[in-house]
Amino acid sequence: MGAGPAMLPVAIRYRQLSFERAARRYDAVSEVQRLMARRLVKLLQLEGESPRHVLELGCGTGHLSELLVGKFPGARLLCTDLSRGMLEQTRRRLGGDGARRVHWLQLDASRVRDGLRARFDLIASSAMVQWLDDLPAHVDGVGQRLRPGGRYLVSGFATDNLPELALALARFDVAPGIGHSREQLERACSAAGLRLVAFQSESIPRVYRDAREFFEVLRAMGASRYPGGSPLAPGALRALMRDYGEGNASAHGVHATWRPWYALLSR
Ligand SMILES: C[S@@+](CC[C@H](N)C(=O)[O-])C[C@H]1O[C@@H](n2cnc3c(N)ncnc32)[C@H](O)[C@@H]1O
């Protein structure tokens, strides 16, 4: 099963369009996600394993794909994403040698259970699960595609990710952002019969030139909230940016705190 427009629920189709639009600029603005992919792969080093069949979900422009190809030279990697444009960026990035053992598929990660038939030794996704409506269903679906003993290496954002933005949004009656807690992940694991082998979280403070730059980075990376709520009118967005800038400025610029987590699950 693919991820062609006709088959997708409206919310997923909306997400797909956001990331199609972001595909060409995402790599240049996703410094935090690049860092996350590096940290995530380190979790696996504790295990010292060498999987033969690897599936990546939501590969984006390939921050994690590149590391997986380098780390597992004997493995076949199936790179998937909801967005064709993103897949194309990863394909270009890997090129040459890597490309010979990498396969590509446009796939909705919320339907991984029915969208694929194969089973994998390792499934990986970085900075993708925050876009899924139903984490337990996703984790259960991933569990169905893992071989016994297989692993799911996954990173996401915590519920208190970008707290400065959540505070500013609250002043405009917009609910706080996307993300999952460790407890939510643990519950999803136990419902799916998976074991949480390792979990780490961190804060990554960043400074942007001004609030406009920070919001532009979010937009360029495809992060958009609708259809969970209504889009902000242009006037309200300008007021939000002003409010954010005033509340989070220092002599160096405007601050934002990213809060990712990293986990290794085992079947
Ligand atoms: C924030 S980017 C992360 C990309 C990459 N993994 C990285 O570390 O930079 C999120 C990616 O997940 C993809 N995505 C979002 N929802 C998805 C879904 N339901 N199924 C598959 N991919 C999805 C987007 O197209 C985008 O490429």
The ligand as an ORCA input file, in Angstrom:
! r2SCAN-3c Opt
* xyz 0 1
  C      10.852     16.582     10.974
  S      11.042     15.613      9.535
  C      12.297     14.436     10.052
  C      13.010     13.873      8.870
  C      14.229     13.035      9.179
  N      13.878     11.795      9.803
  C      15.230     13.812     10.005
  O      15.675     13.271     11.008
  O      15.568     14.925      9.636
  C       9.608     14.628      9.537
  C       9.524     13.711      8.329
  O       8.498     12.768      8.577
  C       7.693     12.652      7.435
  N       6.348     12.273      7.873
  C       5.442     13.014      8.548
  N       4.337     12.290      8.763
  C       4.568     11.065      8.219
  C       3.815      9.881      8.101
  N       2.559      9.797      8.563
  N       4.371      8.825      7.467
  C       5.623      8.888      6.964
  N       6.383      9.988      7.031
  C       5.861     11.061      7.658
  C       7.738     14.007      6.742
  O       7.443     13.914      5.365
  C       9.177     14.422      7.025
  O      10.045     13.984      6.015
*
